Amino acid sequence: ASAVSDSAAAGAAPCPAPDSPLFAGPRRPRPGISRSGGLWAAMAFKDSGKAPVEQEVAIHRIRITLTSRNVKSLEKVCADLIRGAKEKNLKVKGPVRMPTKTLRITTRKTPCGEGSKTWDRFQMRIHKRLIDLHSPSEIVKQITSISIEPGVEVEVTIADA
């Protein structure tokens, strides 16, 4: 009785009597509260007024490296990839044009070694482009499923963002 009088003196409302309409005992379930979960289940799933949040999909930093000897086909594939990424509203950086590597081979024209010393100079230029994307890896599979020109090599590197 002393605990009740102390809480009543402190300004807390007294506990209602069991026959009172305010008393919600275990035999009288209230609407909106399940019998199995009780009051705690109703409090755990209380509507906060916000829309349900979808599960966060892991967003990766994806680097696509394109290399080719033919600049036109390389630029076409690059433009197709960027167009596909922008249609899906992804964060795109690039294309970053890397320095062109020039491979040179100089050789004698004559096979036997006689005659005037004339030389052939061959070279092959390798062009490289980088594209960075921030997206889930499933979407990148859809984007990279475009038709890629022959002679263009694609390398995809995935890292956590």
Phi and psi in degrees as GROMACS dihedral restraints (atoms count N, CA, C in turn):
[ dihedral_restraints ]
;  ai    aj    ak    al  type     phi  dphi    fc
    3     4     5     6     1   -69.7    20    10
    4     5     6     7     1   -32.3    20    10
    6     7     8     9     1   -67.7    20    10
    7     8     9    10     1   -35.8    20    10
    9    10    11    12     1   -69.5    20    10
   10    11    12    13     1   -41.3    20    10
   12    13    14    15     1   -69.7    20    10
   13    14    15    16     1   -32.9    20    10
   15    16    17    18     1   -67.0    20    10
   16    17    18    19     1   -42.2    20    10
   18    19    20    21     1   -71.6    20    10
   19    20    21    22     1   -32.4    20    10
   21    22    23    24     1   -69.5    20    10
   22    23    24    25     1   -34.7    20    10
   24    25    26    27     1   -71.6    20    10
   25    26    27    28     1   -29.0    20    10
   27    28    29    30     1   -79.0    20    10
   28    29    30    31     1    -7.5    20    10
   30    31    32    33     1   103.7    20    10
   31    32    33    34     1     4.5    20    10
   33    34    35    36     1   -81.5    20    10
   34    35    36    37     1   148.5    20    10
   36    37    38    39     1   -75.4    20    10
   37    38    39    40     1   141.3    20    10
   39    40    41    42     1   -70.2    20    10
   40    41    42    43     1   154.7    20    10
   42    43    44    45     1   -68.0    20    10
   43    44    45    46     1   135.3    20    10
   45    46    47    48     1   -71.3    20    10
   46    47    48    49     1   154.7    20    10
   48    49    50    51     1   -71.6    20    10
   49    50    51    52     1   152.8    20    10
   51    52    53    54     1   -60.6    20    10
   52    53    54    55     1   -29.1    20    10
   54    55    56    57     1   -89.1    20    10
   55    56    57    58     1     2.6    20    10
   57    58    59    60     1   -78.0    20    10
   58    59    60    61     1   148.5    20    10
   60    61    62    63     1   -67.9    20    10
   61    62    63    64     1   -15.8    20    10
   63    64    65    66     1   -80.7    20    10
   64    65    66    67     1   -16.1    20    10
   66    67    68    69     1   -78.4    20    10
   67    68    69    70     1   124.3    20    10
   69    70    71    72     1  -112.4    20    10
   70    71    72    73     1    87.8    20    10
   72    73    74    75     1   -81.9    20    10
   73    74    75    76     1   178.9    20    10
   75    76    77    78     1   -68.4    20    10
   76    77    78    79     1   -19.0    20    10
   78    79    80    81     1   -91.5    20    10
   79    80    81    82     1    -9.1    20    10
   81    82    83    84     1  -121.1    20    10
   82    83    84    85     1    88.3    20    10
   84    85    86    87     1   -70.3    20    10
   85    86    87    88     1   142.6    20    10
   87    88    89    90     1   -89.3    20    10
   88    89    90    91     1   154.0    20    10
   90    91    92    93     1   -66.8    20    10
   91    92    93    94     1   141.2    20    10
   93    94    95    96     1    92.4    20    10
   94    95    96    97     1    -9.2    20    10
   96    97    98    99     1  -116.5    20    10
   97    98    99   100     1   126.5    20    10
   99   100   101   102     1   -73.9    20    10
  100   101   102   103     1   154.4    20    10
  102   103   104   105     1   -72.1    20    10
  103   104   105   106     1   -34.6    20    10
  105   106   107   108     1   -74.5    20    10
  106   107   108   109     1   -36.7    20    10
  108   109   110   111     1   -94.0    20    10
  109   110   111   112     1   -23.0    20    10
  111   112   113   114     1    70.2    20    10
  112   113   114   115     1  -158.3    20    10
  114   115   116   117     1   -67.0    20    10
  115   116   117   118     1   -34.7    20    10
  117   118   119   120     1   -67.7    20    10
  118   119   120   121     1   -35.0    20    10
  120   121   122   123     1   -65.5    20    10
  121   122   123   124     1   -39.0    20    10
  123   124   125   126     1   -68.4    20    10
  124   125   126   127     1   -34.7    20    10
  126   127   128   129     1   -74.4    20    10
  127   128   129   130     1   -31.3    20    10
  129   130   131   132     1   -69.3    20    10
  130   131   132   133     1   -31.6    20    10
  132   133   134   135     1  -109.8    20    10
  133   134   135   136     1    31.6    20    10
  135   136   137   138     1   -67.1    20    10
  136   137   138   139     1   136.1    20    10
  138   139   140   141     1   -72.7    20    10
  139   140   141   142     1   122.5    20    10
  141   142   143   144     1   -91.5    20    10
  142   143   144   145     1    -1.5    20    10
  144   145   146   147     1    88.0    20    10
  145   146   147   148     1    -6.0    20    10
  147   148   149   150     1   -93.9    20    10
  148   149   150   151     1   154.7    20    10
  150   151   152   153     1   -70.7    20    10
  151   152   153   154     1   149.3    20    10
  153   154   155   156     1   -63.1    20    10
  154   155   156   157     1   136.1    20    10
  156   157   158   159     1   -90.2    20    10
  157   158   159   160     1   130.2    20    10
  159   160   161   162     1   -73.3    20    10
  160   161   162   163     1   158.2    20    10
  162   163   164   165     1   -63.7    20    10
  163   164   165   166     1   139.6    20    10
  165   166   167   168     1   -71.5    20    10
  166   167   168   169     1   126.1    20    10
  168   169   170   171     1   -91.1    20    10
  169   170   171   172     1   137.0    20    10
  171   172   173   174     1   -64.6    20    10
  172   173   174   175     1   119.8    20    10
  174   175   176   177     1   -94.8    20    10
  175   176   177   178     1   127.1    20    10
  177   178   179   180     1  -109.1    20    10
  178   179   180   181     1   156.5    20    10
  180   181   182   183     1   -94.4    20    10
  181   182   183   184     1   117.6    20    10
  183   184   185   186     1  -114.7    20    10
  184   185   186   187     1   127.9    20    10
  186   187   188   189     1  -113.2    20    10
  187   188   189   190     1   122.2    20    10
  189   190   191   192     1  -105.9    20    10
  190   191   192   193     1   122.6    20    10
  192   193   194   195     1  -109.3    20    10
  193   194   195   196     1   123.2    20    10
  195   196   197   198     1  -113.0    20    10
  196   197   198   199     1   130.6    20    10
  198   199   200   201     1  -130.8    20    10
  199   200   201   202     1   143.7    20    10
  201   202   203   204     1  -163.2    20    10
  202   203   204   205     1   161.0    20    10
  204   205   206   207     1   -90.8    20    10
  205   206   207   208     1   -18.4    20    10
  207   208   209   210     1  -105.0    20    10
  208   209   210   211     1   116.5    20    10
  210   211   212   213     1   -68.1    20    10
  211   212   213   214     1   -39.2    20    10
  213   214   215   216     1   -64.1    20    10
  214   215   216   217     1   -45.6    20    10
  216   217   218   219     1   -67.9    20    10
  217   218   219   220     1   -34.8    20    10
  219   220   221   222     1   -64.0    20    10
  220   221   222   223     1   -46.0    20    10
  222   223   224   225     1   -66.3    20    10
  223   224   225   226     1   -33.6    20    10
  225   226   227   228     1   -66.7    20    10
  226   227   228   229     1   -46.9    20    10
  228   229   230   231     1   -62.7    20    10
  229   230   231   232     1   -40.4    20    10
  231   232   233   234     1   -61.0    20    10
  232   233   234   235     1   -45.7    20    10
  234   235   236   237     1   -65.4    20    10
  235   236   237   238     1   -38.2    20    10
  237   238   239   240     1   -64.7    20    10
  238   239   240   241     1   -42.1    20    10
  240   241   242   243     1   -63.0    20    10
  241   242   243   244     1   -44.6    20    10
  243   244   245   246     1   -68.3    20    10
  244   245   246   247     1   -38.4    20    10
  246   247   248   249     1   -62.8    20    10
  247   248   249   250     1   -43.5    20    10
  249   250   251   252     1   -64.2    20    10
  250   251   252   253     1   -37.1    20    10
  252   253   254   255     1   -70.1    20    10
  253   254   255   256     1   -38.8    20    10
  255   256   257   258     1   -72.1    20    10
  256   257   258   259     1   -28.2    20    10
  258   259   260   261     1   -65.9    20    10
  259   260   261   262     1   -30.6    20    10
  261   262   263   264     1   -91.5    20    10
  262   263   264   265     1     8.5    20    10
  264   265   266   267     1    58.0    20    10
  265   266   267   268     1    46.7    20    10
  267   268   269   270     1   -96.2    20    10
  268   269   270   271     1   157.1    20    10
  270   271   272   273     1   -81.0    20    10
  271   272   273   274     1   116.7    20    10
  273   274   275   276     1  -118.1    20    10
  274   275   276   277     1   135.8    20    10
  276   277   278   279     1  -125.0    20    10
  277   278   279   280     1   122.9    20    10
  279   280   281   282     1   130.1    20    10
  280   281   282   283     1  -176.3    20    10
  282   283   284   285     1   -77.9    20    10
  283   284   285   286     1   135.8    20    10
  285   286   287   288     1   -93.8    20    10
  286   287   288   289     1   120.0    20    10
  288   289   290   291     1   -86.7    20    10
  289   290   291   292     1   111.9    20    10
  291   292   293   294     1   -83.5    20    10
  292   293   294   295     1   160.1    20    10
  294   295   296   297     1   -60.7    20    10
  295   296   297   298     1   141.3    20    10
  297   298   299   300     1   -75.5    20    10
  298   299   300   301     1   130.2    20    10
  300   301   302   303     1   -90.2    20    10
  301   302   303   304     1   130.0    20    10
  303   304   305   306     1  -112.0    20    10
  304   305   306   307     1   115.2    20    10
  306   307   308   309     1   -98.4    20    10
  307   308   309   310     1   125.5    20    10
  309   310   311   312     1  -119.1    20    10
  310   311   312   313     1   138.7    20    10
  312   313   314   315     1  -131.7    20    10
  313   314   315   316     1   125.8    20    10
  315   316   317   318     1  -113.1    20    10
  316   317   318   319     1   129.3    20    10
  318   319   320   321     1  -141.8    20    10
  319   320   321   322     1   156.3    20    10
  321   322   323   324     1   -72.6    20    10
  322   323   324   325     1   143.6    20    10
  324   325   326   327     1   -73.3    20    10
  325   326   327   328     1   -38.3    20    10
  327   328   329   330     1   -84.4    20    10
  328   329   330   331     1   137.0    20    10
  330   331   332   333     1   -78.4    20    10
  331   332   333   334     1   -24.3    20    10
  333   334   335   336     1   -92.5    20    10
  334   335   336   337     1   -17.5    20    10
  336   337   338   339     1    95.4    20    10
  337   338   339   340     1    -6.1    20    10
  339   340   341   342     1   -94.0    20    10
  340   341   342   343     1   171.9    20    10
  342   343   344   345     1    87.8    20    10
  343   344   345   346     1  -172.1    20    10
  345   346   347   348     1   -69.4    20    10
  346   347   348   349     1   147.7    20    10
  348   349   350   351     1   -83.2    20    10
  349   350   351   352     1    85.3    20    10
  351   352   353   354     1  -103.4    20    10
  352   353   354   355     1   146.4    20    10
  354   355   356   357     1  -123.5    20    10
  355   356   357   358     1   145.2    20    10
  357   358   359   360     1  -104.3    20    10
  358   359   360   361     1   137.7    20    10
  360   361   362   363     1  -117.7    20    10
  361   362   363   364     1   114.5    20    10
  363   364   365   366     1  -107.4    20    10
  364   365   366   367     1   147.7    20    10
  366   367   368   369     1  -145.8    20    10
  367   368   369   370     1   150.3    20    10
  369   370   371   372     1  -129.3    20    10
  370   371   372   373     1   127.2    20    10
  372   373   374   375     1  -102.6    20    10
  373   374   375   376     1   129.8    20    10
  375   376   377   378     1  -112.8    20    10
  376   377   378   379     1   119.6    20    10
  378   379   380   381     1  -100.3    20    10
  379   380   381   382     1   145.7    20    10
  381   382   383   384     1  -137.3    20    10
  382   383   384   385     1   138.3    20    10
  384   385   386   387     1  -131.5    20    10
  385   386   387   388     1   143.0    20    10
  387   388   389   390     1  -116.7    20    10
  388   389   390   391     1   138.5    20    10
  390   391   392   393     1  -130.7    20    10
  391   392   393   394     1   128.0    20    10
  393   394   395   396     1  -107.7    20    10
  394   395   396   397     1   133.5    20    10
  396   397   398   399     1  -126.7    20    10
  397   398   399   400     1   150.2    20    10
  399   400   401   402     1  -119.1    20    10
  400   401   402   403     1   103.8    20    10
  402   403   404   405     1  -165.7    20    10
  403   404   405   406     1   168.1    20    10
  405   406   407   408     1   -67.7    20    10
  406   407   408   409     1   152.6    20    10
  408   409   410   411     1   -69.4    20    10
  409   410   411   412     1   -23.0    20    10
  411   412   413   414     1   -66.1    20    10
  412   413   414   415     1   -38.1    20    10
  414   415   416   417     1   -69.9    20    10
  415   416   417   418     1   -34.0    20    10
  417   418   419   420     1   -65.1    20    10
  418   419   420   421     1   -34.4    20    10
  420   421   422   423     1   -62.0    20    10
  421   422   423   424     1   -38.8    20    10
  423   424   425   426     1   -67.3    20    10
  424   425   426   427     1   -41.2    20    10
  426   427   428   429     1   -68.2    20    10
  427   428   429   430     1   -43.3    20    10
  429   430   431   432     1   -78.8    20    10
  430   431   432   433     1     1.1    20    10
  432   433   434   435     1   -82.2    20    10
  433   434   435   436     1     7.2    20    10
  435   436   437   438     1   -69.6    20    10
  436   437   438   439     1   163.3    20    10
  438   439   440   441     1   -73.6    20    10
  439   440   441   442     1   125.0    20    10
  441   442   443   444     1  -102.2    20    10
  442   443   444   445     1   132.8    20    10
  444   445   446   447     1   -59.5    20    10
  445   446   447   448     1   147.3    20    10
  447   448   449   450     1   -67.0    20    10
  448   449   450   451     1   139.6    20    10
  450   451   452   453     1    94.8    20    10
  451   452   453   454     1    -5.3    20    10
  453   454   455   456     1  -104.1    20    10
  454   455   456   457     1   124.5    20    10
  456   457   458   459     1  -101.4    20    10
  457   458   459   460     1   134.9    20    10
  459   460   461   462     1  -116.3    20    10
  460   461   462   463     1   131.4    20    10
  462   463   464   465     1  -126.9    20    10
  463   464   465   466     1   126.0    20    10
  465   466   467   468     1  -113.3    20    10
  466   467   468   469     1   125.8    20    10
  468   469   470   471     1  -118.4    20    10
  469   470   471   472     1   128.6    20    10
  471   472   473   474     1  -114.5    20    10
  472   473   474   475     1   131.6    20    10
  474   475   476   477     1  -136.0    20    10
  475   476   477   478     1   158.8    20    10
  477   478   479   480     1   -72.8    20    10
  478   479   480   481     1   145.0    20    10
